[in-house]
Amino acid sequence: MINGIRVSAIILGGGLSSRMGRDKLALRIKGESVLIHTVKKFCAHKYIDEVIAVLNKDKKEDAEKAFKNAGLLNIKTVCGGKTRAKR
């Protein structure tokens, strides 16, 4: 919270990583996925009140399980659109 205003971090991870050729959010660093590392950083920030992860519909369930396994229990998840411009 900053000056009485709630702050949300929105992590955009709804893509397919098609240019990279593999799921970049699933890449592991020190035993955890890039997605988990990213979410943890935002959760630890003193001014951020909530974290929302925009995910690919085919990966949403797995990501929610990974959040739970990492102790990240209050992460809101939503599905991204077919393109960046779609909601």
Kinemage of the C-alpha trace (Angstrom):
@kinemage 1
@onewidth
@group {chain A} dominant
@subgroup {mainchain}
@vectorlist {calphas} color= white
{ca met a 1} P 0.000 0.000 0.000
{ca ile a 2} L 1.251 3.448 -0.891
{ca asn a 3} L -0.383 6.498 0.668
{ca gly a 4} L -3.501 4.473 1.476
{ca ile a 5} L -3.835 3.112 -2.067
{ca arg a 6} L -3.773 -0.648 -2.618
{ca val a 7} L -1.173 -1.795 -5.113
{ca ser a 8} L -1.536 -4.849 -7.367
{ca ala a 9} L 1.229 -6.480 -9.378
{ca ile a 10} L 0.059 -8.143 -12.572
{ca ile a 11} L 2.446 -10.739 -13.962
{ca leu a 12} L 1.843 -11.325 -17.650
{ca gly a 13} L 2.546 -14.968 -18.384
{ca gly a 14} L -0.247 -15.983 -20.734
{ca gly a 15} L 1.860 -16.513 -23.830
{ca leu a 16} L 3.074 -19.710 -25.440
{ca ser a 17} L 6.790 -18.804 -25.598
{ca ser a 18} L 6.604 -19.695 -29.287
{ca arg a 19} L 9.581 -17.546 -30.300
{ca met a 20} L 11.734 -19.162 -27.622
{ca gly a 21} L 10.645 -22.662 -28.541
{ca arg a 22} L 9.918 -23.778 -24.986
{ca asp a 23} L 8.038 -22.483 -21.965
{ca lys a 24} L 10.332 -19.819 -20.529
{ca leu a 25} L 8.286 -19.530 -17.323
{ca ala a 26} L 8.904 -23.219 -16.607
{ca leu a 27} L 12.688 -22.889 -16.874
{ca arg a 28} L 14.266 -23.716 -13.541
{ca ile a 29} L 16.723 -21.595 -11.600
{ca lys a 30} L 18.067 -23.054 -8.368
{ca gly a 31} L 15.293 -25.647 -8.312
{ca glu a 32} L 12.337 -23.307 -8.922
{ca ser a 33} L 10.629 -22.111 -12.072
{ca val a 34} L 11.051 -18.587 -13.376
{ca leu a 35} L 7.348 -18.051 -12.659
{ca ile a 36} L 7.727 -18.985 -8.976
{ca his a 37} L 10.833 -16.790 -8.595
{ca thr a 38} L 8.963 -13.875 -10.154
{ca val a 39} L 5.846 -14.270 -8.023
{ca lys a 40} L 7.922 -14.590 -4.851
{ca lys a 41} L 9.735 -11.321 -5.583
{ca phe a 42} L 6.485 -9.426 -6.024
{ca cys a 43} L 4.940 -11.038 -2.927
{ca ala a 44} L 7.930 -9.948 -0.855
{ca his a 45} L 7.758 -6.312 -1.990
{ca lys a 46} L 6.614 -4.097 0.855
{ca tyr a 47} L 4.305 -1.925 -1.249
{ca ile a 48} L 2.501 -4.687 -3.156
{ca asp a 49} L -0.792 -5.849 -1.656
{ca glu a 50} L -1.822 -8.486 -4.190
{ca val a 51} L -0.310 -10.449 -7.030
{ca ile a 52} L -2.316 -11.428 -10.096
{ca ala a 53} L -0.841 -13.915 -12.558
{ca val a 54} L -2.174 -13.918 -16.116
{ca leu a 55} L -1.604 -17.430 -17.417
{ca asn a 56} L -2.183 -19.544 -20.480
{ca lys a 57} L -5.401 -21.535 -19.977
{ca asp a 58} L -3.540 -24.801 -20.595
{ca lys a 59} L -0.984 -24.015 -17.873
{ca lys a 60} L -3.197 -22.368 -15.271
{ca glu a 61} L -3.933 -25.478 -13.211
{ca asp a 62} L -0.260 -26.514 -13.066
{ca ala a 63} L 0.769 -22.987 -12.081
{ca glu a 64} L -1.828 -22.882 -9.297
{ca lys a 65} L -0.464 -26.174 -7.933
{ca ala a 66} L 3.084 -24.808 -8.125
{ca phe a 67} L 2.016 -21.670 -6.234
{ca lys a 68} L 0.428 -23.809 -3.528
{ca asn a 69} L 3.498 -26.069 -3.286
{ca ala a 70} L 5.706 -22.981 -2.936
{ca gly a 71} L 3.535 -21.618 -0.125
{ca leu a 72} L 2.114 -18.838 -2.315
{ca leu a 73} L -1.498 -19.166 -1.263
{ca asn a 74} L -3.068 -15.808 -2.117
{ca ile a 75} L -2.127 -15.480 -5.774
{ca lys a 76} L -5.030 -14.596 -8.038
{ca thr a 77} L -4.921 -16.254 -11.440
{ca val a 78} L -6.706 -15.384 -14.668
{ca cys a 79} L -6.421 -16.728 -18.208
{ca gly a 80} L -4.922 -14.612 -20.946
{ca gly a 81} L -6.542 -14.095 -24.323
{ca lys a 82} L -5.562 -15.632 -27.656
{ca thr a 83} L -3.444 -12.595 -28.482
{ca arg a 84} L -1.922 -9.729 -26.514
{ca ala a 85} L -4.783 -7.496 -27.587
{ca lys a 86} L -7.527 -9.922 -26.505
{ca arg a 87} L -8.870 -10.121 -22.961
